[in-house]
């Protein structure tokens, strides 16, 4: 069973680095982002995005 995480601020400096580390460790990640956030980096990762 895979571990899962919900990251608030997933597109921010700390959030994106946390998301990358979790994905590298095979976690299922859901990331919360604001409507005006730049999603270019996080969209390249296998992450579920929530606005």
CHARMM-style PDB file with segment names, atoms N, HN, CA, C and O in Angstrom:
ATOM      1  N   UNK     1       0.849  -1.184   0.000  1.00  0.00      PROA
ATOM      2  CA  UNK     1       0.000   0.000   0.000  1.00  0.00      PROA
ATOM      3  C   UNK     1       0.892   1.244   0.000  1.00  0.00      PROA
ATOM      4  O   UNK     1       1.759   1.399   0.861  1.00  0.00      PROA
ATOM      5  N   UNK     2       0.672   2.111  -0.959  1.00  0.00      PROA
ATOM      6  HN  UNK     2      -0.032   1.985  -1.658  1.00  0.00      PROA
ATOM      7  CA  UNK     2       1.471   3.333  -1.084  1.00  0.00      PROA
ATOM      8  C   UNK     2       1.055   4.349  -0.022  1.00  0.00      PROA
ATOM      9  O   UNK     2      -0.111   4.430   0.364  1.00  0.00      PROA
ATOM     10  N   UNK     3       2.021   5.107   0.431  1.00  0.00      PROA
ATOM     11  HN  UNK     3       2.968   5.042   0.118  1.00  0.00      PROA
ATOM     12  CA  UNK     3       1.733   6.189   1.365  1.00  0.00      PROA
ATOM     13  C   UNK     3       1.209   7.369   0.567  1.00  0.00      PROA
ATOM     14  O   UNK     3       1.547   7.540  -0.605  1.00  0.00      PROA
ATOM     15  N   UNK     4       0.382   8.181   1.209  1.00  0.00      PROA
ATOM     16  HN  UNK     4       0.108   8.043   2.160  1.00  0.00      PROA
ATOM     17  CA  UNK     4      -0.149   9.349   0.516  1.00  0.00      PROA
ATOM     18  C   UNK     4       0.077  10.599   1.357  1.00  0.00      PROA
ATOM     19  O   UNK     4       0.152  10.538   2.584  1.00  0.00      PROA
ATOM     20  N   UNK     5       0.184  11.732   0.668  1.00  0.00      PROA
ATOM     21  HN  UNK     5       0.123  11.781  -0.329  1.00  0.00      PROA
ATOM     22  CA  UNK     5       0.403  13.011   1.336  1.00  0.00      PROA
ATOM     23  C   UNK     5      -0.415  14.089   0.648  1.00  0.00      PROA
ATOM     24  O   UNK     5      -0.615  14.061  -0.566  1.00  0.00      PROA
ATOM     25  N   UNK     6      -0.883  15.039   1.445  1.00  0.00      PROA
ATOM     26  HN  UNK     6      -0.721  15.062   2.432  1.00  0.00      PROA
ATOM     27  CA  UNK     6      -1.570  16.224   0.942  1.00  0.00      PROA
ATOM     28  C   UNK     6      -0.693  17.410   1.301  1.00  0.00      PROA
ATOM     29  O   UNK     6      -0.461  17.682   2.479  1.00  0.00      PROA
ATOM     30  N   UNK     7      -0.205  18.117   0.289  1.00  0.00      PROA
ATOM     31  HN  UNK     7      -0.393  17.897  -0.668  1.00  0.00      PROA
ATOM     32  CA  UNK     7       0.718  19.232   0.506  1.00  0.00      PROA
ATOM     33  C   UNK     7       0.010  20.535   0.169  1.00  0.00      PROA
ATOM     34  O   UNK     7      -0.432  20.737  -0.962  1.00  0.00      PROA
ATOM     35  N   UNK     8      -0.097  21.418   1.157  1.00  0.00      PROA
ATOM     36  HN  UNK     8       0.261  21.254   2.076  1.00  0.00      PROA
ATOM     37  CA  UNK     8      -0.635  22.750   0.884  1.00  0.00      PROA
ATOM     38  C   UNK     8       0.518  23.629   0.419  1.00  0.00      PROA
ATOM     39  O   UNK     8       1.646  23.488   0.892  1.00  0.00      PROA
ATOM     40  N   UNK     9       0.234  24.522  -0.494  1.00  0.00      PROA
ATOM     41  HN  UNK     9      -0.682  24.637  -0.877  1.00  0.00      PROA
ATOM     42  CA  UNK     9       1.301  25.368  -1.032  1.00  0.00      PROA
ATOM     43  C   UNK     9       2.257  24.578  -1.900  1.00  0.00      PROA
ATOM     44  O   UNK     9       3.461  24.834  -1.897  1.00  0.00      PROA
ATOM     45  N   UNK    10       1.735  23.627  -2.636  1.00  0.00      PROA
ATOM     46  HN  UNK    10       0.756  23.419  -2.639  1.00  0.00      PROA
ATOM     47  CA  UNK    10       2.555  22.718  -3.432  1.00  0.00      PROA
ATOM     48  C   UNK    10       3.362  23.356  -4.546  1.00  0.00      PROA
ATOM     49  O   UNK    10       4.281  22.728  -5.072  1.00  0.00      PROA
ATOM     50  N   UNK    11       3.043  24.586  -4.919  1.00  0.00      PROA
ATOM     51  HN  UNK    11       2.296  25.096  -4.492  1.00  0.00      PROA
ATOM     52  CA  UNK    11       3.803  25.251  -5.977  1.00  0.00      PROA
ATOM     53  C   UNK    11       4.798  26.264  -5.426  1.00  0.00      PROA
ATOM     54  O   UNK    11       5.538  26.883  -6.191  1.00  0.00      PROA
ATOM     55  N   UNK    12       4.822  26.438  -4.118  1.00  0.00      PROA
ATOM     56  HN  UNK    12       4.220  25.935  -3.497  1.00  0.00      PROA
ATOM     57  CA  UNK    12       5.777  27.356  -3.502  1.00  0.00      PROA
ATOM     58  C   UNK    12       7.166  26.734  -3.416  1.00  0.00      PROA
ATOM     59  O   UNK    12       7.353  25.572  -3.777  1.00  0.00      PROA
ATOM     60  N   UNK    13       8.140  27.508  -2.936  1.00  0.00      PROA
ATOM     61  HN  UNK    13       7.988  28.451  -2.642  1.00  0.00      PROA
ATOM     62  CA  UNK    13       9.531  27.051  -2.876  1.00  0.00      PROA
ATOM     63  C   UNK    13       9.677  25.781  -2.036  1.00  0.00      PROA
ATOM     64  O   UNK    13      10.260  24.799  -2.495  1.00  0.00      PROA
ATOM     65  N   UNK    14       9.162  25.796  -0.833  1.00  0.00      PROA
ATOM     66  HN  UNK    14       8.689  26.594  -0.460  1.00  0.00      PROA
ATOM     67  CA  UNK    14       9.273  24.621   0.034  1.00  0.00      PROA
ATOM     68  C   UNK    14       8.352  23.518  -0.460  1.00  0.00      PROA
ATOM     69  O   UNK    14       8.741  22.351  -0.495  1.00  0.00      PROA
ATOM     70  N   UNK    15       7.130  23.882  -0.843  1.00  0.00      PROA
ATOM     71  HN  UNK    15       6.814  24.830  -0.814  1.00  0.00      PROA
ATOM     72  CA  UNK    15       6.150  22.891  -1.278  1.00  0.00      PROA
ATOM     73  C   UNK    15       6.604  22.067  -2.466  1.00  0.00      PROA
ATOM     74  O   UNK    15       6.462  20.844  -2.452  1.00  0.00      PROA
ATOM     75  N   UNK    16       7.149  22.706  -3.497  1.00  0.00      PROA
ATOM     76  HN  UNK    16       7.265  23.699  -3.507  1.00  0.00      PROA
ATOM     77  CA  UNK    16       7.559  21.962  -4.692  1.00  0.00      PROA
ATOM     78  C   UNK    16       8.730  21.035  -4.387  1.00  0.00      PROA
ATOM     79  O   UNK    16       8.811  19.937  -4.936  1.00  0.00      PROA
ATOM     80  N   UNK    17       9.638  21.472  -3.513  1.00  0.00      PROA
ATOM     81  HN  UNK    17       9.572  22.364  -3.067  1.00  0.00      PROA
ATOM     82  CA  UNK    17      10.756  20.609  -3.140  1.00  0.00      PROA
ATOM     83  C   UNK    17      10.285  19.422  -2.305  1.00  0.00      PROA
ATOM     84  O   UNK    17      10.806  18.316  -2.451  1.00  0.00      PROA
ATOM     85  N   UNK    18       9.309  19.643  -1.435  1.00  0.00      PROA
ATOM     86  HN  UNK    18       8.885  20.541  -1.316  1.00  0.00      PROA
ATOM     87  CA  UNK    18       8.727  18.552  -0.662  1.00  0.00      PROA
ATOM     88  C   UNK    18       8.009  17.573  -1.585  1.00  0.00      PROA
ATOM     89  O   UNK    18       8.162  16.359  -1.449  1.00  0.00      PROA
ATOM     90  N   UNK    19       7.229  18.098  -2.519  1.00  0.00      PROA
ATOM     91  HN  UNK    19       7.105  19.084  -2.629  1.00  0.00      PROA
ATOM     92  CA  UNK    19       6.512  17.248  -3.472  1.00  0.00      PROA
ATOM     93  C   UNK    19       7.494  16.384  -4.264  1.00  0.00      PROA
ATOM     94  O   UNK    19       7.264  15.186  -4.429  1.00  0.00      PROA
ATOM     95  N   UNK    20       8.575  16.972  -4.751  1.00  0.00      PROA
ATOM     96  HN  UNK    20       8.762  17.945  -4.617  1.00  0.00      PROA
ATOM     97  CA  UNK    20       9.574  16.214  -5.516  1.00  0.00      PROA
ATOM     98  C   UNK    20      10.165  15.085  -4.689  1.00  0.00      PROA
ATOM     99  O   UNK    20      10.334  13.974  -5.191  1.00  0.00      PROA
ATOM    100  N   UNK    21      10.484  15.355  -3.423  1.00  0.00      PROA
ATOM    101  HN  UNK    21      10.346  16.258  -3.015  1.00  0.00      PROA
ATOM    102  CA  UNK    21      11.062  14.323  -2.565  1.00  0.00      PROA
ATOM    103  C   UNK    21      10.063  13.200  -2.301  1.00  0.00      PROA
ATOM    104  O   UNK    21      10.430  12.025  -2.312  1.00  0.00      PROA
ATOM    105  N   UNK    22       8.817  13.555  -2.067  1.00  0.00      PROA
ATOM    106  HN  UNK    22       8.519  14.510  -2.058  1.00  0.00      PROA
ATOM    107  CA  UNK    22       7.797  12.537  -1.823  1.00  0.00      PROA
ATOM    108  C   UNK    22       7.574  11.667  -3.058  1.00  0.00      PROA
ATOM    109  O   UNK    22       7.463  10.446  -2.949  1.00  0.00      PROA
ATOM    110  N   UNK    23       7.508  12.290  -4.223  1.00  0.00      PROA
ATOM    111  HN  UNK    23       7.598  13.282  -4.312  1.00  0.00      PROA
ATOM    112  CA  UNK    23       7.327  11.540  -5.471  1.00  0.00      PROA
ATOM    113  C   UNK    23       8.512  10.603  -5.695  1.00  0.00      PROA
ATOM    114  O   UNK    23       8.327   9.460  -6.115  1.00  0.00      PROA
ATOM    115  N   UNK    24       9.722  11.076  -5.420  1.00  0.00      PROA
ATOM    116  HN  UNK    24       9.873  12.004  -5.079  1.00  0.00      PROA
ATOM    117  CA  UNK    24      10.914  10.233  -5.567  1.00  0.00      PROA
ATOM    118  C   UNK    24      10.865   9.017  -4.653  1.00  0.00      PROA
ATOM    119  O   UNK    24      11.465   7.986  -4.956  1.00  0.00      PROA
ATOM    120  N   UNK    25      10.151   9.135  -3.534  1.00  0.00      PROA
ATOM    121  HN  UNK    25       9.664   9.973  -3.288  1.00  0.00      PROA
ATOM    122  CA  UNK    25      10.032   8.024  -2.583  1.00  0.00      PROA
ATOM    123  C   UNK    25       8.740   7.238  -2.786  1.00  0.00      PROA
ATOM    124  O   UNK    25       8.313   6.485  -1.910  1.00  0.00      PROA
ATOM    125  N   UNK    26       8.121   7.424  -3.960  1.00  0.00      PROA
ATOM    126  HN  UNK    26       8.467   8.036  -4.672  1.00  0.00      PROA
ATOM    127  CA  UNK    26       6.920   6.679  -4.366  1.00  0.00      PROA
ATOM    128  C   UNK    26       5.673   6.961  -3.528  1.00  0.00      PROA
ATOM    129  O   UNK    26       4.833   6.079  -3.354  1.00  0.00      PROA
ATOM    130  N   UNK    27       5.551   8.152  -3.021  1.00  0.00      PROA
ATOM    131  HN  UNK    27       6.234   8.869  -3.163  1.00  0.00      PROA
ATOM    132  CA  UNK    27       4.334   8.554  -2.328  1.00  0.00      PROA
ATOM    133  C   UNK    27       3.308   9.008  -3.360  1.00  0.00      PROA
ATOM    134  O   UNK    27       3.675   9.519  -4.418  1.00  0.00      PROA
ATOM    135  N   UNK    28       2.026   8.825  -3.056  1.00  0.00      PROA
ATOM    136  HN  UNK    28       1.728   8.410  -2.197  1.00  0.00      PROA
ATOM    137  CA  UNK    28       0.935   9.397  -3.844  1.00  0.00      PROA
ATOM    138  C   UNK    28       0.691  10.794  -3.280  1.00  0.00      PROA
ATOM    139  O   UNK    28       0.333  10.939  -2.111  1.00  0.00      PROA
ATOM    140  N   UNK    29       0.884  11.817  -4.105  1.00  0.00      PROA
ATOM    141  HN  UNK    29       1.175  11.699  -5.054  1.00  0.00      PROA
ATOM    142  CA  UNK    29       0.831  13.193  -3.619  1.00  0.00      PROA
ATOM    143  C   UNK    29      -0.338  13.951  -4.234  1.00  0.00      PROA
ATOM    144  O   UNK    29      -0.573  13.896  -5.442  1.00  0.00      PROA
ATOM    145  N   UNK    30      -1.061  14.658  -3.377  1.00  0.00      PROA
ATOM    146  HN  UNK    30      -0.870  14.702  -2.397  1.00  0.00      PROA
ATOM    147  CA  UNK    30      -2.069  15.616  -3.795  1.00  0.00      PROA
ATOM    148  C   UNK    30      -1.579  16.976  -3.325  1.00  0.00      PROA
ATOM    149  O   UNK    30      -1.224  17.143  -2.158  1.00  0.00      PROA
ATOM    150  N   UNK    31      -1.556  17.950  -4.230  1.00  0.00      PROA
ATOM    151  HN  UNK    31      -1.844  17.815  -5.178  1.00  0.00      PROA
ATOM    152  CA  UNK    31      -1.029  19.272  -3.900  1.00  0.00      PROA
ATOM    153  C   UNK    31      -2.086  20.350  -4.098  1.00  0.00      PROA
ATOM    154  O   UNK    31      -2.746  20.414  -5.135  1.00  0.00      PROA
ATOM    155  N   UNK    32      -2.228  21.185  -3.093  1.00  0.00      PROA
ATOM    156  HN  UNK    32      -1.692  21.133  -2.251  1.00  0.00      PROA
ATOM    157  CA  UNK    32      -3.132  22.323  -3.155  1.00  0.00      PROA
ATOM    158  C   UNK    32      -2.381  23.519  -3.727  1.00  0.00      PROA
ATOM    159  O   UNK    32      -1.237  23.780  -3.354  1.00  0.00      PROA
ATOM    160  N   UNK    33      -3.035  24.249  -4.643  1.00  0.00      PROA
ATOM    161  HN  UNK    33      -3.965  24.037  -4.946  1.00  0.00      PROA
ATOM    162  CA  UNK    33      -2.409  25.437  -5.226  1.00  0.00      PROA
ATOM    163  C   UNK    33      -3.444  26.535  -5.398  1.00  0.00      PROA
ATOM    164  O   UNK    33      -4.647  26.274  -5.436  1.00  0.00      PROA
ATOM    165  N   UNK    34      -2.961  27.761  -5.501  1.00  0.00      PROA
ATOM    166  HN  UNK    34      -1.984  27.972  -5.471  1.00  0.00      PROA
ATOM    167  CA  UNK    34      -3.846  28.904  -5.746  1.00  0.00      PROA
ATOM    168  C   UNK    34      -4.138  29.008  -7.240  1.00  0.00      PROA
ATOM    169  O   UNK    34      -3.391  28.483  -8.066  1.00  0.00      PROA
ATOM    170  N   UNK    35      -5.214  29.680  -7.571  1.00  0.00      PROA
ATOM    171  HN  UNK    35      -5.821  30.107  -6.900  1.00  0.00      PROA
ATOM    172  CA  UNK    35      -5.628  29.816  -8.973  1.00  0.00      PROA
ATOM    173  C   UNK    35      -4.564  30.496  -9.824  1.00  0.00      PROA
ATOM    174  O   UNK    35      -4.396  30.143 -10.992  1.00  0.00      PROA
ATOM    175  N   UNK    36      -3.848  31.456  -9.269  1.00  0.00      PROA
ATOM    176  HN  UNK    36      -3.984  31.743  -8.321  1.00  0.00      PROA
ATOM    177  CA  UNK    36      -2.857  32.202 -10.043  1.00  0.00      PROA
ATOM    178  C   UNK    36      -1.457  31.589  -9.984  1.00  0.00      PROA
ATOM    179  O   UNK    36      -0.505  32.206 -10.462  1.00  0.00      PROA
ATOM    180  N   UNK    37      -1.308  30.414  -9.420  1.00  0.00      PROA
ATOM    181  HN  UNK    37      -2.081  29.913  -9.032  1.00  0.00      PROA
ATOM    182  CA  UNK    37       0.008  29.784  -9.289  1.00  0.00      PROA
ATOM    183  C   UNK    37       0.587  29.350 -10.632  1.00  0.00      PROA
ATOM    184  O   UNK    37      -0.146  28.990 -11.554  1.00  0.00      PROA
ATOM    185  N   UNK    38       1.900  29.389 -10.724  1.00  0.00      PROA
ATOM    186  HN  UNK    38       2.495  29.681  -9.975  1.00  0.00      PROA
ATOM    187  CA  UNK    38       2.620  28.880 -11.896  1.00  0.00      PROA
ATOM    188  C   UNK    38       2.714  27.362 -11.750  1.00  0.00      PROA
ATOM    189  O   UNK    38       3.390  26.866 -10.848  1.00  0.00      PROA
ATOM    190  N   UNK    39       2.047  26.634 -12.623  1.00  0.00      PROA
ATOM    191  HN  UNK    39       1.499  27.038 -13.355  1.00  0.00      PROA
ATOM    192  CA  UNK    39       1.983  25.174 -12.526  1.00  0.00      PROA
ATOM    193  C   UNK    39       2.976  24.465 -13.438  1.00  0.00      PROA
ATOM    194  O   UNK    39       2.955  23.238 -13.531  1.00  0.00      PROA
ATOM    195  N   UNK    40       3.838  25.208 -14.106  1.00  0.00      PROA
ATOM    196  HN  UNK    40       3.856  26.205 -14.030  1.00  0.00      PROA
ATOM    197  CA  UNK    40       4.723  24.610 -15.106  1.00  0.00      PROA
ATOM    198  C   UNK    40       5.628  23.520 -14.533  1.00  0.00      PROA
ATOM    199  O   UNK    40       5.867  22.517 -15.205  1.00  0.00      PROA
ATOM    200  N   UNK    41       6.131  23.685 -13.331  1.00  0.00      PROA
ATOM    201  HN  UNK    41       5.938  24.500 -12.785  1.00  0.00      PROA
ATOM    202  CA  UNK    41       7.027  22.685 -12.736  1.00  0.00      PROA
ATOM    203  C   UNK    41       6.256  21.495 -12.194  1.00  0.00      PROA
ATOM    204  O   UNK    41       6.606  20.345 -12.460  1.00  0.00      PROA
ATOM    205  N   UNK    42       5.212  21.770 -11.437  1.00  0.00      PROA
ATOM    206  HN  UNK    42       4.928  22.704 -11.221  1.00  0.00      PROA
ATOM    207  CA  UNK    42       4.503  20.686 -10.765  1.00  0.00      PROA
ATOM    208  C   UNK    42       3.711  19.813 -11.738  1.00  0.00      PROA
ATOM    209  O   UNK    42       3.474  18.639 -11.453  1.00  0.00      PROA
ATOM    210  N   UNK    43       3.298  20.368 -12.886  1.00  0.00      PROA
ATOM    211  HN  UNK    43       3.491  21.321 -13.117  1.00  0.00      PROA
ATOM    212  CA  UNK    43       2.555  19.575 -13.870  1.00  0.00      PROA
ATOM    213  C   UNK    43       3.412  18.490 -14.506  1.00  0.00      PROA
ATOM    214  O   UNK    43       2.875  17.569 -15.123  1.00  0.00      PROA
ATOM    215  N   UNK    44       4.719  18.578 -14.371  1.00  0.00      PROA
ATOM    216  HN  UNK    44       5.155  19.326 -13.871  1.00  0.00      PROA
ATOM    217  CA  UNK    44       5.623  17.563 -14.917  1.00  0.00      PROA
ATOM    218  C   UNK    44       5.725  16.351 -13.996  1.00  0.00      PROA
ATOM    219  O   UNK    44       6.336  15.347 -14.360  1.00  0.00      PROA
ATOM    220  N   UNK    45       5.138  16.436 -12.817  1.00  0.00      PROA
ATOM    221  HN  UNK    45       4.641  17.252 -12.521  1.00  0.00      PROA
ATOM    222  CA  UNK    45       5.230  15.371 -11.821  1.00  0.00      PROA
ATOM    223  C   UNK    45       3.909  14.608 -11.738  1.00  0.00      PROA
ATOM    224  O   UNK    45       2.853  15.153 -12.060  1.00  0.00      PROA
ATOM    225  N   UNK    46       3.968  13.352 -11.309  1.00  0.00      PROA
ATOM    226  HN  UNK    46       4.826  12.909 -11.048  1.00  0.00      PROA
ATOM    227  CA  UNK    46       2.737  12.562 -11.158  1.00  0.00      PROA
ATOM    228  C   UNK    46       2.008  12.938  -9.865  1.00  0.00      PROA
ATOM    229  O   UNK    46       2.033  12.198  -8.882  1.00  0.00      PROA
ATOM    230  N   UNK    47       1.365  14.097  -9.889  1.00  0.00      PROA
ATOM    231  HN  UNK    47       1.344  14.699 -10.687  1.00  0.00      PROA
ATOM    232  CA  UNK    47       0.727  14.669  -8.706  1.00  0.00      PROA
ATOM    233  C   UNK    47      -0.709  15.040  -9.046  1.00  0.00      PROA
ATOM    234  O   UNK    47      -0.987  15.504 -10.152  1.00  0.00      PROA
ATOM    235  N   UNK    48      -1.619  14.839  -8.102  1.00  0.00      PROA
ATOM    236  HN  UNK    48      -1.393  14.462  -7.203  1.00  0.00      PROA
ATOM    237  CA  UNK    48      -2.993  15.299  -8.252  1.00  0.00      PROA
ATOM    238  C   UNK    48      -3.047  16.736  -7.753  1.00  0.00      PROA
ATOM    239  O   UNK    48      -2.631  17.023  -6.631  1.00  0.00      PROA
ATOM    240  N   UNK    49      -3.560  17.637  -8.584  1.00  0.00      PROA
ATOM    241  HN  UNK    49      -3.898  17.404  -9.495  1.00  0.00      PROA
ATOM    242  CA  UNK    49      -3.632  19.052  -8.222  1.00  0.00      PROA
ATOM    243  C   UNK    49      -5.046  19.431  -7.802  1.00  0.00      PROA
ATOM    244  O   UNK    49      -6.027  19.010  -8.415  1.00  0.00      PROA
ATOM    245  N   UNK    50      -5.130  20.238  -6.738  1.00  0.00      PROA
ATOM    246  HN  UNK    50      -4.333  20.580  -6.241  1.00  0.00      PROA
ATOM    247  CA  UNK    50      -6.406  20.726  -6.230  1.00  0.00      PROA
ATOM    248  C   UNK    50      -6.304  22.234  -6.094  1.00  0.00      PROA
ATOM    249  O   UNK    50      -5.333  22.749  -5.538  1.00  0.00      PROA
ATOM    250  N   UNK    51      -7.301  22.941  -6.600  1.00  0.00      PROA
ATOM    251  HN  UNK    51      -8.090  22.523  -7.051  1.00  0.00      PROA
ATOM    252  CA  UNK    51      -7.293  24.407  -6.516  1.00  0.00      PROA
ATOM    253  C   UNK    51      -8.141  24.864  -5.361  1.00  0.00      PROA
ATOM    254  OT1 UNK    51      -8.263  26.065  -5.122  1.00  0.00      PROA
TER     255      UNK     51
END
